[in-house]
């Protein structure tokens, strides 16, 4: 049996949608929802939107994503544990495929589906990236030395696309806690699911390091799909910074000196763009790309909050994409963004724009990913 764990934080409608998608894919699944909202009205609305078969646990306070999942795990009876964000939905056949993959790979402790950014599957979100001090150094240098930045960008794109379009499951170093199936035996072998010291963010990175250290493989299965309406939310940066520090202290306790040197390097060397960029300025509506080329063939559109496109969402199309689709535009929170269009002949154009701070948008779950 699969036990599906979902954490709710003031997004009962999204949580109900995620629950419905999981049960539609596997009616026999045990679904456990933990409400982190610490609000009686939200709890009542949540219970009113959930099927009677769903186990709804009301946390005494906002426990954070990791501790809420640990609470749900205490009630889980399945040999397979599926973590699912409220802003994600399971597509048909996903859970059965993930279970079959773990059956076929007994050394694997966890497997993740490919994540679509939109329901049509036009955009695919990238595989997870394992965070290490060495990787942070490379990105910092790539932002300051254009030749290195272009090399990192090109190699990351080639790796990500190869993983997303692989014909069979591929090994990974990192899986997202937003949609991952875990072998219960593997979770027990590493002493539990999440480290309760992580309130939000990096708890899945820590989990993947612990699974790998115990000898378990991590897999991405391109034949299984979820839709994850990921939103860039600068308001969560404080959680990211705190969890990053805890993660580095736990797994790289001797890096304080190299970290201070990296930060000093960043202060001394200004950022230099790796790509010639067309600045579209402040955009209140989906930006339009003025393209001279009308080539037919396979175009690639990448959208990223990083000028190196590490990471990026990927869209392949048979015709030139002339704008950011409205459904994707609705998922872009406040901040800066870059788009790279690659024509069938290999020519590239890079655009940038800024999304202003507008009305508050539901970000899925302040205790999630």
C-alpha positions in Angstrom: 0.0 0.0 0.0 1.1 3.6 -0.7 0.8 6.1 2.1 0.5 9.7 0.7 1.7 12.5 3.1 0.5 16.0 2.4 1.1 19.2 4.5 -1.5 21.9 4.4 -0.8 25.6 5.2 -3.7 27.9 4.4 -4.4 26.3 1.0 -7.2 23.9 1.7 -8.5 24.1 -1.9 -5.1 23.1 -3.3 -4.7 20.4 -0.7 -8.1 18.9 -1.6 -7.1 19.0 -5.3 -3.8 17.1 -4.5 -5.7 14.6 -2.4 -8.3 14.0 -5.2 -5.5 13.4 -7.8 -3.7 10.9 -5.6 -6.9 8.9 -4.9 -8.0 9.0 -8.5 -4.6 7.4 -9.4 -4.7 4.9 -6.6 -8.1 4.5 -4.8 -6.5 2.1 -2.3 -3.9 4.6 -1.1 -3.8 5.8 2.5 -3.9 9.6 2.4 -2.8 11.5 5.5 -3.0 15.3 5.6 -1.4 17.4 8.4 -2.8 20.9 8.8 0.0 23.3 9.9 -2.2 26.4 9.7 -3.0 26.7 13.4 -6.3 28.3 12.5 -9.7 26.8 13.3 -11.4 28.2 10.2 -8.8 26.8 7.9 -9.0 23.4 9.7 -12.8 23.4 9.2 -12.5 24.3 5.6 -9.9 21.7 5.0 -11.9 18.9 6.7 -15.0 19.9 4.7 -13.1 19.5 1.4 -11.6 16.1 2.1 -13.1 12.7 1.5 -14.1 10.8 4.7 -11.3 8.2 4.0 -8.6 10.8 4.4 -6.9 11.0 7.8 -6.6 14.7 8.8 -4.2 15.6 11.6 -4.4 19.0 13.1 -0.9 20.1 14.2 -0.7 22.1 17.5 1.2 24.9 15.7 3.0 25.4 12.4 5.5 22.6 12.7 7.3 23.2 9.4 7.3 20.8 6.5 9.7 18.2 7.8 8.2 17.8 11.3 4.7 17.7 9.9 5.7 14.9 7.5 7.3 13.1 10.4 4.0 13.4 12.3 2.1 12.0 9.3 4.6 9.1 9.0 3.7 8.0 12.5 0.3 7.2 11.2 1.4 5.7 7.8 0.8 2.0 7.3 2.1 1.6 3.8 5.4 0.0 2.7 5.7 3.0 0.2 5.7 6.6 1.4 4.7 9.3 -1.1 5.4 12.9 -0.3 3.2 15.3 -2.2 2.9 19.1 -2.1 -0.5 20.7 -2.1 0.4 22.6 -5.3 1.1 19.4 -7.1 -1.2 16.9 -8.7 -0.6 13.2 -9.6 -1.2 12.3 -13.2 -2.8 8.9 -14.1 -0.5 5.9 -13.7 2.1 7.8 -11.7 2.0 5.9 -8.4 1.8 2.5 -10.0 4.8 3.3 -12.2 6.9 4.6 -9.2 6.1 1.5 -7.1 7.0 -0.8 -10.0 10.3 1.1 -10.4 11.3 0.5 -6.8 10.3 -3.1 -7.2 12.6 -3.4 -10.2 15.5 -1.6 -8.4 15.9 -3.1 -5.0 18.9 -0.9 -4.2 16.8 2.2 -4.7 15.5 4.0 -1.6 13.4 6.6 -3.5 12.1 7.6 -6.9 10.7 10.8 -8.2 8.5 11.4 -11.3 9.2 14.1 -13.9 7.5 17.3 -12.9 5.4 19.3 -15.4 5.1 23.0 -14.7 1.7 23.1 -16.4 -1.1 20.6 -17.0 -0.4 20.4 -20.7 3.2 19.3 -20.1 4.5 22.1 -22.3 7.1 23.0 -19.6 9.1 20.5 -17.6 10.8 21.5 -14.4 14.4 20.5 -13.9 15.7 17.5 -11.9 16.9 18.3 -8.4 20.5 19.6 -7.8 22.5 18.4 -4.8 23.8 21.5 -3.0 27.4 21.4 -2.0 30.0 24.1 -1.2 31.8 23.2 -4.4 28.7 23.7 -6.5 28.1 27.1 -4.8 31.6 28.1 -5.7 31.1 27.1 -9.3 27.9 29.2 -9.6 29.5 32.2 -7.9 32.5 32.0 -10.2 30.2 31.5 -13.2 28.3 34.7 -12.4 31.6 36.6 -12.6 33.6 34.9 -15.3 31.4 34.7 -18.5 33.3 31.9 -20.2 32.8 29.6 -17.1 29.2 30.7 -16.8 28.4 29.8 -20.4 30.1 26.4 -19.9 28.2 25.6 -16.7 24.9 26.7 -18.3 25.5 24.5 -21.4 26.4 21.4 -19.4 23.6 21.8 -16.9 21.1 22.1 -19.8 22.4 19.0 -21.5 22.3 17.0 -18.3 18.8 18.2 -17.3 17.3 17.5 -20.8 19.0 14.1 -20.9 17.4 13.2 -17.5 13.9 14.5 -18.4 13.8 12.7 -21.7 15.6 9.5 -20.7 13.9 6.2 -21.9 14.3 4.6 -18.5 14.9 5.6 -14.8 18.1 7.5 -14.2 20.2 7.8 -11.1 20.1 11.2 -9.3 21.9 12.8 -6.3 18.9 14.8 -5.3 15.1 14.4 -5.4 12.5 17.0 -4.5 10.4 16.5 -1.4 7.5 17.9 -3.3 6.8 14.6 -5.1 8.9 11.6 -4.1 8.1 7.9 -3.4 10.2 6.4 -0.7 10.7 2.8 0.3 9.6 2.5 4.0 12.4 0.1 4.7 14.9 2.7 3.5 13.3 5.4 5.7 13.6 3.1 8.7 17.2 2.2 7.9 18.3 5.8 8.1 16.5 6.5 11.3 13.4 8.3 10.1 12.2 10.6 7.4 13.2 14.3 8.1 15.6 16.0 10.5 13.2 18.0 12.7 15.8 20.8 12.9 14.9 21.9 9.4 11.8 24.1 9.5 11.4 24.4 5.8 13.8 23.8 2.8 16.9 21.6 2.7 15.2 18.9 4.7 14.8 16.9 1.4 18.5 17.6 0.5 19.5 16.3 3.9 17.2 13.2 3.4 18.8 12.5 0.0 22.4 12.7 1.5 21.4 10.3 4.3 19.9 7.8 1.9 22.9 7.9 -0.3 25.3 7.6 2.7 23.3 4.4 3.7 23.9 2.9 0.2 20.5 3.6 -1.4 20.2 4.8 -5.0 17.9 7.7 -5.9 16.0 7.5 -9.2 14.1 9.8 -11.6 11.5 8.0 -13.7 10.6 10.0 -16.8 7.6 7.6 -17.5 5.9 8.9 -14.3 4.5 12.5 -14.2 3.1 15.0 -11.8 2.1 18.6 -12.3 3.8 21.0 -9.9 2.7 24.6 -10.1 5.9 25.9 -8.6 6.0 29.6 -7.8 9.0 31.7 -7.1 8.3 33.3 -3.7 11.0 35.7 -2.4 9.1 35.9 0.9 10.5 32.5 1.8 14.2 33.6 1.5 14.6 33.8 5.2 13.7 30.1 5.6 16.1 29.2 2.8 19.0 31.1 4.4 18.4 29.5 7.8 18.0 26.0 6.5 21.0 26.4 4.2 23.2 27.3 7.2 22.0 24.3 9.2 22.6 22.0 6.2 26.2 23.2 5.7 26.9 23.0 9.4 25.6 19.4 9.5 27.2 18.0 6.4 30.2 20.3 5.7 31.2 21.5 9.2 34.7 22.6 8.1 33.6 24.8 5.3 33.3 28.1 7.3 36.7 29.3 6.0 36.0 28.5 2.3 32.5 30.0 2.8 33.9 33.3 4.1 36.4 33.4 1.2 33.6 32.8 -1.3 31.5 35.6 0.1 34.6 37.9 0.1 35.2 37.0 -3.6 31.6 37.9 -4.3 32.0 41.3 -2.7 35.3 42.1 -4.5 34.3 40.9 -8.0 31.3 42.3 -9.7 28.9 40.1 -11.6 29.4 40.0 -15.4 26.7 38.6 -17.7 27.5 35.3 -19.4 25.1 36.1 -22.3 24.2 39.2 -24.3 20.7 40.0 -23.0 17.7 42.0 -24.2 16.2 43.8 -21.2 12.4 44.0 -21.4 12.2 46.0 -18.2 9.4 45.9 -15.7 6.6 43.7 -17.0 2.9 43.8 -15.8 1.8 41.3 -18.4 3.5 38.3 -20.2 6.6 39.6 -22.0 6.7 39.3 -25.8 9.9 38.2 -27.6 10.5 39.9 -30.9 12.1 37.3 -33.1 13.5 37.9 -36.5 13.8 34.2 -37.3 10.7 32.2 -38.2 12.5 28.9 -38.6 10.5 25.7 -38.4 11.8 22.8 -36.5 12.5 22.2 -32.8 12.8 25.4 -30.7 13.8 25.4 -27.0 12.5 28.0 -24.5 14.0 28.1 -21.1 12.7 30.3 -18.2 14.7 30.8 -15.1 15.2 33.1 -12.1 18.9 32.7 -12.7 20.9 34.4 -15.5 22.9 31.2 -16.0 19.7 29.2 -16.4 20.7 26.9 -13.5 18.1 25.7 -13.0 15.5 26.4 -15.6 12.1 25.2 -16.9 12.2 23.7 -20.4 9.7 23.9 -23.3 10.2 22.4 -26.7 8.1 23.6 -29.6 7.8 23.2 -33.4 7.3 26.9 -33.9 9.0 30.0 -32.5 7.7 30.9 -29.0 6.9 34.6 -29.1 5.9 35.2 -25.5 5.6 33.6 -22.0 2.3 31.7 -22.0 -0.4 33.3 -19.8 -0.7 30.2 -17.6 3.1 30.2 -16.9 3.0 34.0 -16.4 0.5 33.5 -13.5 3.1 31.3 -11.8 5.8 33.9 -11.8 6.2 35.7 -8.5 7.9 39.0 -7.8 11.5 39.1 -9.0 13.8 38.9 -12.0 13.6 36.3 -14.8 15.5 35.3 -17.8 14.4 33.5 -21.0 16.6 31.8 -23.5 15.3 30.9 -26.9 17.3 28.4 -29.0 16.4 28.2 -32.7 16.5 25.0 -34.7 19.8 26.1 -36.2 21.3 26.7 -32.8 21.2 30.5 -32.6 20.3 31.8 -29.2 18.5 34.9 -27.9 18.4 35.8 -24.2 15.7 38.1 -22.7 15.3 39.4 -19.1 12.5 41.2 -17.3 11.3 42.1 -13.8 8.0 41.1 -12.3 6.7 43.7 -9.8 5.2 43.0 -6.4 1.5 42.8 -7.0 -1.4 41.3 -5.1 -0.6 38.3 -2.8 -0.8 34.9 -4.6 -1.2 31.6 -2.9 2.2 29.9 -2.9 0.9 26.4 -2.1 2.2 25.8 1.3 4.5 27.9 3.6 5.6 24.6 5.1 6.3 22.9 1.7 8.5 23.3 -1.4 
